[in-house]
């Protein structure tokens, strides 16, 4: 039977007093019944086991450039045992948010966007990075969304997926509990406020079970669930299947683009390889062709990917001491000590190899069900985190942006408040309160040592052999998945095939973003590219939206990444310098902004103490000393921002109502779309970007650091 309906959750109103001030903010709102009358339920046309619950959010929920762009939100529901022979005795309710391209959605490419973690919600990608809208304050106690100029819907249909199960809005079973904002833990059943905490720091709501056994605990298992999820979506929304034609009775292959980030360096290659293995089973007749879709990848983009510590691990201490910003986060002596810990007897590198040997001989299916193998791989992960990566933490600098001290306020966490309003939850038909990360899922992956199991490099080589475009994209301010390690990964991938030996001799060319700006450097040969993006931390699209969009679009269009021109990728290679040597001056560290729903990442010790003591004032989710410190948004916001059911006043076009997945995709013209094509490199080779700070990162690594060192750097 379908998952149980949500039970009641307690709504709270936060009132803090400072002197004569009293401010009310939005609280933990109970999610509405996600199977309400305006939520459509259908079965997948190709697999009757799969249910799809979906709706079209009201205009203004996520404000796009044009209100005629269709959106769908909902759940793809897999019943227990759907992933057999993998043990799965739980429901998988995977949340998705789909947005049409701004123009010609019926013929636009389709992109799947998946954040990392493991345990990170892809709503990070939607609202803080590449989605069509961003959340803004409209007034005190009121949030809305405004159009994002460089959203990736500018050139593609795009779907953001909360995976694996229990991440973000996804869930196994609906469970009432209490969220403690001070440590981001959820207790079941709902409990009273812990002694010494203000009432507002303990929120009752509806969540997933947070049972690590009711979700994937390895990337391999997550890949199986993702394949089934896409089968359900693509069959139910055929108008966005790039290979579909309405008059064709045959089910053709689906050419899609998969973009991932951070721990997505693990997800992306394995997901794609699994899709191809399923394609092979279809061709051999072991999977029924009339009940499955072929999912053929056109391109795989990995942003700030942590793919393989056996390759990237040695670059942590190097980057910390010798980076293009001149920052010495580690002394030379500490760098050498960390390097010795990586290379020495029974060090990080050797333990990774021991893990992989054990996986190959005793858990070749990577299902994480062999305790002795899990322990070896977990030991390797703990060792690498503690001795190679963690020494950097003594610098007090952000692991996501070496130029910034912690805590750093970028990107803003405004969207966390918005996604927990009853207004938003009703608009998108969700079943649970929103959390940005799920520590239970991060810990489940940690316990199997998934991060060190790795076969991602050979999988990328395999994808290249199939003609898939592989783009590795790295901001040069990130430490935790730094670009030096990413560059080493690109060479390791090229080494998988003699056909890609010219990649080594390809030089670095400028990535020309517009007539005056160079956004980075790229080495490209054939379908393989490595891009260094200037002045970008861990979340590249948040730091450099125009550059990230331009690189993304050139990847999915199959052009050269330097100028965006049409080329023959079978022979194309970049020309330029052998190394990307550009240096930049580090911006000043930004003043922290303490977000009540992201205390661990955004609040100083002093601010945290103030919260515990019940001091200060919370306005729109932010801690202030006094009410007058909050500044209302400018008048333009009320004109440009919408909210669920209300179109921004600046928009005049009427929205298209849509309630059926069979509705034709929208076709529009004369909108900000397309990607810049350069003919020459600007005379001004690089213009610096505004200072920006901390971004979302690699939960499993930080969880490992927390367990091995007792650090509070969790999320």
N, C-alpha and C positions, 0 to 999 in steps of 0.2 A: 504494500500500500504506500501512498505518497507520504513524505515526511509529515510529522505532526505539526499542527498549527502553533504559532507563537503564543505563549502564555502571557499573562499580564506582566508588565515591568513598571517599576516605580519611577515616576517623573520627578525631577528635582529642580528647585529654584535656588540659585546661589545668591546669597545676600551677605556682602562683607561691609563692615563699617570702619571707616577711618574718620575720626573727628565727627563732622556733621554729615558725611557723605554716605549714601546708600545706593549701591548699583546692583541691578538684576541682570543676569546673563542667561543665555540658553544653556540647558542642562541635558542630561542623558534622557533622551526621549524614547518612549516605548515604541518599537517598530510596529507598524500596522500589520494586519493580516495580509501576507504576501500572496494569498490566493483569493483576494477580494474580487469583486465583480469586474473591475477594470483590468485585471490580470488575465491574459489569455493562456490557455493550456492546450498544447497539442502533443501528439506523438511524432517522433522523427519519421519521415517518409521512408527512410532506408533501414531503420532499426526501431521496431515497435517497443523495445525495452526502454528506450530513452525518451523521457518527458522533457518538454520545454515549456517553462512558465515565463512569459514575457509581457511587456507593455511598452507603450510609447510615452516617455516622460513629457509632461506639459512643457510648453515653450518657456524658456527662461531658466529651466532646471540646470542645464549646461548651455549657456548662451553661445550659439555659433554665429559665424559671419552672416548667414542667412537663415531665417526661421523655416525655410523650406527644406533644409537638410533634415532628413529623417534620422531618428535615434531609436534604439531599442535597448532596454535593460531587462535583466531577468536571470533565470537559472537554467542550466542544463543539468538534469537529474539522472544520475546513474544508479540503478538499484544495487543492492548487495550482490556480490559474486560476479559482477559484470567484468571485473578485471582478471577473472580466473585464467590461468592457474594461480595467479597471485591471490593470497588470502585477503579477502575484502568482505567482511561481514557487516558493513556499514554503508549508509547512503552517501553518495558524493553529490553535493549540490553546489555546482560551480557557477559563481556570479560572473556575468559579462556586461559590458557597456559598449554598444556599437554606435558609431557615428558615421554618417555618409560623408563622402568627399564633397567639397564645396561646388564642384562642377562635374557634370557627366558621371554621376555615381554609377550608372548602369555599365560603364566601360572602364571605370577607374580601377587601379590595382587594389588589392586587399592586403592589409598589414595586420598581423597579430602582434600585440605589445604585451610583454611579460616582464615584470620586475623580478628582483632576485630575492635575497635574504640568506637562506630560505626562510620563508615566513613573511616576506614583504608583500604588501598589497599593491596591485597594479593601479589602484587609484592614486598612488604616488605619481606614476607616469602620466595619468590623465590630468590631474589637477596641478601638479608642480612642474611638469616637464613638457610633454608633447601633445596633450589634449587640446581640443578646440576652445576651451574656456579656462578661466582661472577664477578662484573665489576672492571676493572683495567684501569689505565692510560697507554696508549701505548707510547704516545708522547704528546708534547704540542698541544692541540686542537684535540686529537685523543683518543678515548676510545675503549676498546674491552672487551672480557670476557675470563676467564680461568676456567678450570675444578676445581670443589670443591671436595676434597677428600671424605668428609663425607656427601655429598649430599644424600638426602633420596631416590633418584633414584637408589642408591646402592642396595636397596632391594625391591623396589616397583615401579610400574607405579604411576605417581602422576599428579594431575591436580590442578592448583592454580586458584582460582575463585575470581574475583573482584565483590563483592556484599556488600550491596544491590545496586540497580540501582543508577547510577551516581558516583559510587566510582571508583577511579583509571581510567582505560580505559573504563569503562562502561558508558552508557549514555542513556538519554531519547530522546532528540532531539539535533541536532548539532547547537551550538550557538556561534557566534563570540563574543569575549570579551577581556578584558585586565586583566592580572594577576599582582597584586602589590606584589613584592617580600618582601617589608618591613613588610607587615602585612598578607600576604597570602590570601588576598581577591581577588575576581574576580568581575569586573564590566561589565555590559551589557548596551548598546552596547560598543564596544571599545572606550576608552576615552583617552584624552591627559594625559601626565605625570603630576601628582600633583605637585603643586608649592613646591620648595625646595628639590625635589628628582632628582637624576641623571636619564638620559633617560633610562639607562639599567635596572633600577629597575621596570619598567613598561613594561610588555611584552604582545603583542597582539597574540591571538591564537584562537583555536577552542576548545570549552568545552561542557559539558552537560549544561542544562539550569540552574542548581543550584536552581531549584524550589523544595523546600521541599515537595510540594504536589505531585510531580511526582516520588516518590520513597516510599519505606516502611518507616513508622515512629514507628513501633514496631517490636520486634523480631518475633512475630507471623506472621505478614504479610511477613517479609523477608523469613520465612520458606516456605510459599506457593510458592514464586517466586523461591526459591532454588530447591524445588521439581520439578517444571516444567522445570527448567534449566537442571537438571540431567536427566529427562526423555528425553529431546532432545539430550543431549550428549551421553548417554549410548545406546540409540536406533540407533544413527547415527555412532557410533564407537563400534560395537558389539564385535570386536576382543579383546577389553579390558574389556569386561563384564566378571567378574570372573565366572559367572554361565552359560555362553553361550557356546554351542557346535555347530559347523557349520552344523551338520547333524540333529540337533534337530529342528523340526518345532514349538515346544512349546516355549513360552516366559517364561523363568524361573526367579527365584528370583536373585537379584543382591546383592552379599555380598561385601560390601565396608568398608573402614576404613575412619572415619572422624576425622581430627585433627584440633583443633581450638586454639585460643590464646587470652588472655586478656579479652576483651568483648565477645570473643568466649565462655567464661564461661556461657554467656546468650544464645548465638547462639546454641552451640553444643547440649545441652540437649533438647532444644525445637525443633530444626531441626529434631533430631532423633525421638522424640516423634511424630512429624507430619508425618514423613515417615511411622511410624508404623500405625498411624491412617488412612493414605491413603491405606496401605496394607489391613487393616480391611475392608475398603470400597470396595476394589477389591474382597475380599473373599465373601462379602455379595452380590455382584452383583450391588452395587450402583455406582461403577466405572467399565467401560467396560474392561474386562481382555485382550481383543485383541487390545486395544488402549493405554494400560498403562503397565509399568514395575513395578514389585515389587522391592522396594529398601530395602534390608535387611542389617542392619548394623552388621558388625563383631566386630568392636571395635570403641570406642570413646576416643580420647585423648584430654585432656584439659591442655594446658600449661599456667601457670601463670594466671589462670582463676579468674576473679571477678564474682562469681556466685550469692552470696546472702549476702547483707550487714546486714541482720538480724542475720547472723551467723558471718560473717567476720568483721563487722564494729568495734567491740570492740577491735580487735587486731591491729588496726592502731596505737593508742597511745602506746600500749604495745611494739610493734616491734620498734617503734621510740626510745623508752627509753631502751629497754632490748633485744638486738639482739646478735647474735653469733659473731659479729665483735667488740663488746665493744664500739659502737658509741652511744653517748647520743645526738641524734638529738632533743629530747625533755627533758626538766628537769622533775624530778619526779612530781613537782607541776603542770606543764603543762599537763603531762600525766593524772594526776588525774582529772584535769579540763575537758579534752577531754572525759575521761571516764564518767564523770558526765553528760556531754552533750549527750552522747549516751544513758545512762540508765535513766536519769531524767525524770520528768513529761513533757509530750509533746516534749520529746527529739527525737533523731534520731530513736531509736528502736520503740517507740510508733507511730511515724508518718509513719514508714514503714508498721506497722500493720494496721493502718487506711487506707492507700493506698490499701493494699491487700484485706481488707474487702470490700472496695468500688468496686474494680475490680470484686470480686466474685459475688457481688449482682447486679452490673449495667453494667459491660463490660466484661462478662465472656469469650467472644471470643477474648479479648485482641486486638481489632482493633483500639484502641486509638481514638474513635469517640464520646466519652462522655466527654464533657468539664469539668464537675465537678470532674470526676474521674481523668482526666489528671492533673487537678490543685492540687488535694491531693497528687498524686504521684510525681509531680514535686516539690511540697513543701517539701516532704520527702527527695527527692534527694538533693535539695538546702541545707536543714538543715544538713544532714549528711556530705555533702561536706564542708560546711562552718565551722561547729563546731567540727567535729571529725577528718576529714582528713586534712583540710587546715592548722591547727597549725604547722604541720611539715614544711611547706614552709618557715617559718622564719629561718630554719636551713641553708638555702642556699645549701642544698644537693639535688641531683637528686632524683626524685620520682621513677625512674626506677633502681637506683643503689645507695644504701645508702652510699657506700664507696666513691662516687665521688661528688665533688662540681660541681655546674652548671656554665656554660654549659660544657658538656662533649662531646668528639669527637667520641664516639663509639656507634653503628657501623658507619663507614664512609658513607657519603651520595653521594658517587661517582655515584651510579646508577641513581640518579635523573637527572644528566646531560645526561647520556647515553640514558635514555628513552625519552628524549626530542630532540634527534637528528633526522633529516629527514631520515638518513640511517636506524636507528632502527625502526622508525615508518613505513617505507616502507616495511621493512623485515617482520614485524609481521602483517601488514595490519590493523592498527588501525585507528579510525576515529577522535580521539580527542588528544589534548596535555595531557601529563601525570601530574597529581597532586597526591601527596602521601596521602592526606586526603581531605575530603569534609566537610567543616564546616556547609553547609546547611543541610546535612544528619545528622551530629552530633546534630545539633540544633533541627531537626525534632524529633529525639528520645528523646532529653531532654524535649521537650514540652509535651510529653505524659508521662514523668516519667518512661520510659520503664525500666530503671535500677532497680527500686524498685518494679516493679510489681511481678516478680519472682514466678516461680513454679518449678525451676530447680532441687531442691533437690529431690522432689517426682518423677520427670521425670527420674532422674538418677536411683532411686530405681526401677522404672518400667523397665528401660532398663536392669538392672541386672537380673530382674525376667525373662526376655526373653533370657538370656544367652549372652548378649552383654558384652564384656570386657570394663571396665571403668577405665581409667588411669588418675590420677590427678598428674601433674608434675610441680614442683615449684623450681625456683632458689632462693637461700637463701639471695641474696643481693637486691632483689626488695622490695620496700616499697608499691607501689600502689596496688598490688595484692599479698601481702606477704605470705610466706609459713606458718606462724602461723595460719592465717585465712584459708589457704588451708587445713591444717591438721584438723582444726575444721570442715570444710566442709566434709572431708572424714568420720569422725565419724557420722555426721548427715546423710550422705547417708547410711552408714551401719545400722543406726537405723531404716531405712525404712522397713527392713525385719528381722524377727527373724533368718532367715537362715544365715544372715551375722553377728550375734552376735560374732562369733569367731574372727572377724576383730579386736575387742577391745583388745583381748589378744595376737594377733599376735605381735611379736617384730619387731624392726627395724633391717634389715639385710643390709650388705654392697652391693652396686651396683658395681660389679667388671667389669671394662671396658676393661682392658687388663692385662697382666701378672704383671704389676707394679703399676697399678693405680686404686684407688677406687674413683668413681665419685660422690658418694652420699649415701643416705640411703633410703630404701624402706620398707614400711609396706604393706603386700599383703595377702589377703585371697580370695581364689576363683578368681572371675573375677574383684574384686575391688582392686586397688592399689593406694598408695600415695607415691610419690617420692620427697625427698628433694635433689636438685642438688647443689653441692658445688660450690662456687665462680661463680655464675651465676646471672645476673640481669634479667630484664623483658623479653628480647628476649633470652631464654635459648639456642637455637641452635647457636646463634651468639657468645655467651660467651664460651660455652662448646660443640663444634660441635661433637666430638667423643662420648661424654656421651649422648647427645641428640639423636644422631643417634642410639646408642646402645639400649637405652630405647625404642625409637620408634619401632625399629625392633623387639624387644622382645615382645612388646605389640601386634603388628599385627601378629606375629607368634604364640602367645598364650603360650609362655614359661614362666618360672619364671623370674622376673625382676632382681633378685640378681645375678644369675650365667648364665642365658640364657639356662637352661637345660629344656628338655621336662619333664613335670610333669602332674599329674592329677589335673587340677584346681578345680575340684569339692570338693577336700579335702585338697588341698595345702594351707599352711600358712607359713609365714616367722617366723624365730626364732631369738631372739636377745633382745636388751635392750628396755625398755618401751618408752624411749624418744631418739630423735635424738639430742644429746648434743654437737656434735663436734663444736669447736670454731676455728676461723681463724683470722689472722691479716689482717686488711684492707690495700689494696695497696695504694700507693700515688695517688693523683688526677692527671689525665692526663691534658696536656696543651690543651686548646680549639683549634679547627680548625673551622674557620668560612666559612660555605658553603652558597653561595649566594642564593641557592634555599631552604635553611632551616635556615633562619636567626633567627627566634624565638627560635629554639632549640639549635643552635650551636654557636651563636655569643655573645660576651660580649657587654656590653653597649658601651664600647670604640670602639669596632669594628663596631658596628652599626652606631655610630656617624661618624666614618671614611667613611663608605659607603655613608651616607647622604651627607657628604661634598665632595664626589667624590675623596677621597684620596685613595692611595694604588693601588694595581694591582690585577686583577682577572686572575688567570691561572687555566684552567680546573675546573672552578666553585668555586675556593677557594680564599679567600682574603689574599693577602700577602702585607707586607710593601713595598717590592721592588721585581723586577723581578728575581733577583739573588737568592731570598729566595726559589724559587721553585726548587726542585731537580728532574731531570728526572728519570724515573724508571730504574731498573737494566736491564742488557742485557738479562737476562733469560725471562723477560716479553715478549719481542718481539718473543721469540721462543715458549712460552707456551700459548700465548693469540691469539685468533682469533677475527674477527669482521665480520659483515654481508657479506657473500659471500666469506670469506677468512678463510680457515682452519689454525689453528696454525701450523707452520713449523714442530713442534715436532710430529705431527700426520702424519701418512703415509697411513692410510686406506682411501679408497674413500667413500664418503657419498652415502647413498641410497636416490634417489629421490623418493618422495611420494606425490601424489596429490589426492588420493582417500581414503575415510575413510574405505573402504573395503580391503585395502592392508593388508596383513597378518602382524601380530606383529613380531618384530625382535627376533631372537634367537642368542645369542652370548655366548662365553665361555672364560674362563681364563681372567677374569677382576676383579679389586678390588671390591669385592661384599661380601655379607654375613655379619654375625654378630658374634662377639667373644663369645665363650662358655667357661666359667670358670670352673675349677675343684677345686680351692682353693682360699682363700682370700690372696692377696699379703701381705708379711711381712711388707712392708711400706704401712700403711693404707691409707695415703692421701698425694698427692703432690699438692701444690698450683698451680694456673694457673696465666698467665700474667694478669696484671691490665687492665681492660676494663671498659668502661663507659656507657653513656646513651643509652637507647633503645626506641623502639616505644611503645606507650601506649594506654591509655584508654581515647579517645577523649571526650566522653560524660561527663565523670567526670570533665575533665579539662575545658570543655566548661561551665559546671555548676559553677566551681570555678571562671572562668573568669567573668561570669554574676553576681555572688553574691559578688565577692571581687574586681573585677577590675584588677585581675592579668593578666600578659601577658603570663602565662604558657598555651598556647593553644595546640600546637602540637610539 
